[in-house]
Amino acid sequence: MRVFFVMAFILQMLPWSPPRQQPAVTFARNTAKLTFPDSAVFSTTINSSETVTDVELLYGTDVRTCSEVQALAIPEFEPARTVNVAWEWDMLESGALPPGTKIWWQWRVTVESGALMLSERRTITWLDAVHNWKEIEDRGIRLHYYTLSADRAREFLVTAINAMERLKADTGMEASGTIDLYLYANTKDMRDALLYEPTWAGAMAFPDHNKVVVGISENLEWTKRTEAHELTHVLTGNYTFTCLQMTPTWLEEGLAVYGEGNPDAETQESFETARKSNSLLSFRVLSAGFAEESEQASLSYSQSFYMVNYLIETYGREKINRLLKVLSQGTVLDDALMEVYGFDLLGFEKEWRDSVGVPLADWYEEALESTMMPTEVPTLRPVAGVLNAVSSDFPQQTRTPQPEGLVQPTNIRVSPVMAFEATGTPVPPFTPTAQFPGMVILVLCILGLLVAVAIVVVAIRAMKNKTASLSVVILLLGSTALYALPAQAEGLPAEATSYPQQPTATLFTPPPTEEGYYSDPEVGVSLAIPAIAKLDTSRATASYHFSLNIDNNAVLGHMFTYGLRSGESLNELAHRIRDFELQDVLNLEYLEDREIKMKNGRAGWLTEAQGIPPNDIHIFHFSLVTVRGFASSTTLMLYSTFEGFMAYRDEIDDLNRSLMVSAPIINGFSRDELLVLNGGESNNPAENDPATTRSSGNFYLVYSGLVTFNPAMELQPDLARSWEVNQDGSEYIFHLDPDAVFHNGRPVTAEDVVYSWERAAAPETGSETVLTYLGDIQGVRAKREGRADRISGLQVIDDHTLQVTLEQPVPYFLLKLTYPTGFVVDNQNVEQGGDWYRAPNGTGPYRLSRWTSRKEILYERFDAYHGEKPAIKAILIVMYQGTGLQLYELGATDMAGVAYSDLIRFTDPSDPMHNELQSSLNMCTRYVTMDVNQPPFDDTKVRQAFAMSVDKERYVRVITEGGAIAAKGLYPPALPGYDKNSKGLEFNPEKARLLLKESKYGKGELPEILFSLPNYGSYVSESVSSIVQMWEENLGIKIIVQNIDPEYYQDALDDGRHGQLISEGWCADYPDPENFADVLFHSGSDMNRSNYANPELDRLLEEARVEEDIVRRMEMYRQAEEIIVNDAPAVFWTHSKTYTLVKPYLKGYVGTPIGIPLERYLWIDSDMFFGD
């Protein structure tokens, strides 16, 4: 009792404070504005009783996923008690959602006291506001329409219901939940509602959303069949839904056509035509996405039906359902077919072809066995000790044909450095001290001095007489005007030359058509028109040029364009066009069918025939001349009665042979001197600045560093013409190329290098890469940490000589200078502030000429470039105009990356683009980081359990279809230090469960686990969902996927806004294991996202940095890898292979295991450009 009174007394003596109230936070105007189908903007005004310090947007959709998903976006704002925030979900970046998708969102706010507040969750339907949508629902189908009558809508609904019931009876498949069917008035309206759909698409199914979109055709029977087709896709998707499967396209589409009912006439005709001409497609080709070209796509659907129909009729419906289930369990196609039917894909093809009377070609199987697969890249020579880099006599690089089989990593991607929203901004000129004659400057200085004296006198008088203040103001304004001359950039020498602006490119204006001459430069076609002929271009389209008549309709004709097919000869092309154009002519007889020489010397194909046109009784004479262009062919077709044709024979022959093709003109450049690539853009300033970017990207187009790599992976001079290294490797003296200039003509000096590196190291720049790539220089760390104003290890000897002193000698220092952090920028360009990088004044081989946001970027060759001038005059990056493969197949781009799911098509020797596929290994490792500071990954046994519960070999077989390599450790193949005999932590789910049980979390519940990755909305890729499924199945642990806005994903990771698991990947910047082990897992590295720290590893890595003995150094890195793998701060997932389609006319394409400035080594073969 005495203790109680004492305690009570003490409590009474303590100062009393009321309980802390929850801060008041309100969300006003919490809305989502849809710009369908391009974007959704979420915005709100937050009012708080405390300062708002952090705002996050949580959002997602109603898509079916394998695991729980939440998306995170981080809007920009200034902390205050009232803040306005907004974030845009750009569908051009993420891919559009299907109409009718439900989007939810809510705001999460942190205030000054640390309290967290959530807004209410709101939803909105992703749908256009253009159409007055109505809906009708019955038996699991909800039909949406806007132009149909109620009766016709009911008719379509009944068709859908009947299709569902038929499919259930035939296959046993049922829908999971209500299916939304959106009927657009026509295919144009439908395509306007979607992004990146194939050009031939008339309908689309979205099985994971339970949604179907159809454009109504004038042929209502086609529309009804299409309903059934797309509904089958939804049912199949529901039936086979899993996280670890890849269903071949022929099976999906074959079932969908089967779901329509009996094949229609078009399906039958397409198949029979191909069967009779022995042009059926390979089953491997049909296992990937269908071709963009409409005729091949049509055959793909038809043949897929007959393949599926054969399986059903021969082996029964039950087996094909079983096949779907086996595939959904993560079984590869060949194994699934063998398990269900007793044959693999090739065996199925042989059996099926025999049944339709078209046996497999003798050459095919042998060619398939030897089909091109990635060549093993030999491990590169490691570096050690002091590099022998006294390089005053480097050979001049020349363009020579490169060895076959070498490739560059997929798709030359557009770096965020080029992500400027403004258009056509000129490169700013260098503005040194104003260019006045010396005498004028002297006079101005004297005048300025007199004005200063006058100011002092007037000021003294003003103290005595307040009315004199006006005189002071006038004199101050005058003196300001005199002294308001452009200031000399600090640290840069004064220049005596002005540097004019570089002109921006101007849009190409086609020349006026001459009398008697037709020309279309944008297509690249011209034709001499005789005086007696008249053209009518009033109905011209992208594929139709004009109609023509000779001498008052004595001879008629027109000129039109057809698309090209890869690998198609001129003969085959001309016959395809001939057969289509003359298909309705009766009693058709071919009179001539041969190659001819056009007036410009190129080849053309002439076909002459006679027959009776539809709805006529007279025999007509037809002439078709076809010439091959770049991305299309052009055909001139003339026709008349036999008498009329013969009367104008000379004019017709002249007209035919005058048809000429040339390279199209695009943005003012001939297409055979223009490289066209597919790319994107970034709005994140950090990813547009070489000092702060986390990717090498295409910065090397506009900027340069002191050194670079050539295609042979040899270090070459760039801005530095030569350099010397002292005896112990601690000091470098670089001699800059005196011919190196910025794009505005100003010479590059050693001060420019110092400025660029000190800017990168400045704390206010916020570079997370500077210590990684420049941190070996003495004083960089002190500068980055704000302890020094300058980098002590940099000394300018003269304008073109720079001395660099290192903290300690490291053998890889020069290699690190190839990364953008070390690139040189222009002081005045940067110091103008704002988005200076949108008009970069670089030193690279190309300059930014025009930027049209969301459309294209144009780079023009910089002819004053100090190195060898590139052969290609301009590079055009097209954006958001289609998928990379779509654009490549249409001839719009010169290169395209190939997804793993499409590999089976392009590695097939029968595919026309097979020979355009290039492949290689690259030095990349994909991995999942485990943050050791966050439970439960602070326990080594938990980390090991996660690493041992992932079946990487199965993942490679099923998800990448053999296109990647299962990672045993950190180092990728070809990297010095790679150990091909390493086994790593092998897949062992039983041991993984035991380790989890033995951990400190074995007896209690694990905390909620977030897996962070860069993505939008609720989408989860097969690669991510498969590994999540393995963890959940093998460990019994629930994983929540957290999609973070890809634009700011790296920023979020830097700020610690991530879960315990982080999806990451690392590609070598230079061929040295230090770039992996040290950069990613040394405890002092900025890139160590796992927060892993091991003193033994740190010591080993620090010793390896300076070890001169190559063998000893590599052994140290092998030991380091073993420590990292066993401690498991990451799950090393796969090493990637690269697959790229390259047009045959694009030469010099060289493969290297790391990215190099490839564009400067490419050229276009003009003869091959036209298929000659």
Sequence and secondary structure as in RCSB ss.txt:
>XXXX:A:sequence
MRVFFVMAFILQMLPWSPPRQQPAVTFARNTAKLTFPDSAVFSTTINSSETVTDVELLYGTDVRTCSEVQALAIP
EFEPARTVNVAWEWDMLESGALPPGTKIWWQWRVTVESGALMLSERRTITWLDAVHNWKEIEDRGIRLHYYTLSA
DRAREFLVTAINAMERLKADTGMEASGTIDLYLYANTKDMRDALLYEPTWAGAMAFPDHNKVVVGISENLEWTKR
TEAHELTHVLTGNYTFTCLQMTPTWLEEGLAVYGEGNPDAETQESFETARKSNSLLSFRVLSAGFAEESEQASLS
YSQSFYMVNYLIETYGREKINRLLKVLSQGTVLDDALMEVYGFDLLGFEKEWRDSVGVPLADWYEEALESTMMPT
EVPTLRPVAGVLNAVSSDFPQQTRTPQPEGLVQPTNIRVSPVMAFEATGTPVPPFTPTAQFPGMVILVLCILGLL
VAVAIVVVAIRAMKNKTASLSVVILLLGSTALYALPAQAEGLPAEATSYPQQPTATLFTPPPTEEGYYSDPEVGV
SLAIPAIAKLDTSRATASYHFSLNIDNNAVLGHMFTYGLRSGESLNELAHRIRDFELQDVLNLEYLEDREIKMKN
GRAGWLTEAQGIPPNDIHIFHFSLVTVRGFASSTTLMLYSTFEGFMAYRDEIDDLNRSLMVSAPIINGFSRDELL
VLNGGESNNPAENDPATTRSSGNFYLVYSGLVTFNPAMELQPDLARSWEVNQDGSEYIFHLDPDAVFHNGRPVTA
EDVVYSWERAAAPETGSETVLTYLGDIQGVRAKREGRADRISGLQVIDDHTLQVTLEQPVPYFLLKLTYPTGFVV
DNQNVEQGGDWYRAPNGTGPYRLSRWTSRKEILYERFDAYHGEKPAIKAILIVMYQGTGLQLYELGATDMAGVAY
SDLIRFTDPSDPMHNELQSSLNMCTRYVTMDVNQPPFDDTKVRQAFAMSVDKERYVRVITEGGAIAAKGLYPPAL
PGYDKNSKGLEFNPEKARLLLKESKYGKGELPEILFSLPNYGSYVSESVSSIVQMWEENLGIKIIVQNIDPEYYQ
DALDDGRHGQLISEGWCADYPDPENFADVLFHSGSDMNRSNYANPELDRLLEEARVEEDIVRRMEMYRQAEEIIV
NDAPAVFWTHSKTYTLVKPYLKGYVGTPIGIPLERYLWIDSDMFFGD
>XXXX:A:secstr
 HHHHHHHHHHHHS          EEEEEEEEEEETTTEEEEEEEEEEEEEEEEEEEEEEE    SS EEEEE  
    EEEEEEEEEEEHHHH    TTEEEEEEEEEEETT  EEE   EEEEE  SSS  EEEEETTEEEEESSS H
HHHHHHHHHHHHHHHHHHHHH    SS EEEEEESSHHHHHHT SS  TT SEEEEGGGTEEEEE  SSHHHHHH
HHHHHHHHHHHHHHT  SS    HHHHHHHHHHHTSS  HHHHHHHHHHHHTT    HHHHHS   SSHHHHHHH
HHHHHHHHHHHHHHH HHHHHHHHHHHHTT  HHHHHHHHHS  HHHHHHHHHHHHT    HHHHHHHHT     
         SS     S           TT   SSS    GGG   S S  B     S    HHHHHHHHHHHHH
HHHHHHHHHHHHHH GGGHHHHHHHHHHHHHHH      TTS   SS    B            TTEEEETTTTE
EEE  TTEEEE TT  SSEEEEEEETTTTEEEEEEEEE  TT  HHHHHHHHHHHHTTT EEEEEEEEEEEE TT
S EEEEEEEEEE TT  S EEEEEEEEE SSEEEEEEEEEEHHHHHHTHHHHHHHHHT EE   EETTEEGGGEE
EEEE     GGGTSTTT SS TTHHHH   SEEE TTS EEESSEEEEEE TTS EEEEEE TT B TTS B  H
HHHHHHHHHHHSGGG  SSHHHHHTTBTTHHHHHTTS SS TTEEEEETTEEEEEBSS  TTHHHHTTSGGG   
 HHHHHT SSGGGS    SSEEEEEEETTTEEEEEE TT SS   S  EEEEEESSS HHHHHHTTS SEEE  G
GGHHHHTSTTSTTGGGEEEEEEEEEEEEEE TTSTTTTSHHHHHHHHHT  HHHHHHHTSTT EEE SSSS TTS
TT  TT   S   HHHHHHHHHHSTTSSS    EEEEEE  TT   HHHHHHHHHHHHHH   EEEEEE GGGHH
HHHHTT S SEEEEEEE SSSSTHHHHHHHHSTT TT TT    HHHHHHHHHHHH   HHHHHHHHHHHHHHHH
HH SEEEEEEEEEEEEE TTEE     SS   GGGG EE HHHHTT 
